[in-house]
Amino acid sequence: MMGYGNVGMMGFLWPLMMLGMAAIYVILLLALWRIMRAHENLAEAVKDLADRFKPGP
């Protein structure tokens, strides 16, 4: 008969792994949001520069 001695350890590690995966998911979402915001700021700065150097009457 095979024993199940590691079941208790998996009962402890499984929720810990789920919390870790949720934390990584939140960190990735925050990083993507910050990249999006930086891209918006960069696009606005380039647009301002283009307006400054636009030949006008």
Buried (B, 14 or more C-beta within 10 A) or exposed (E): EEEEEEEEEEEEEEEEEEEEEEEEEEEEEEEEEEEEEEEEEEEEEEEEEEEEEEEEE
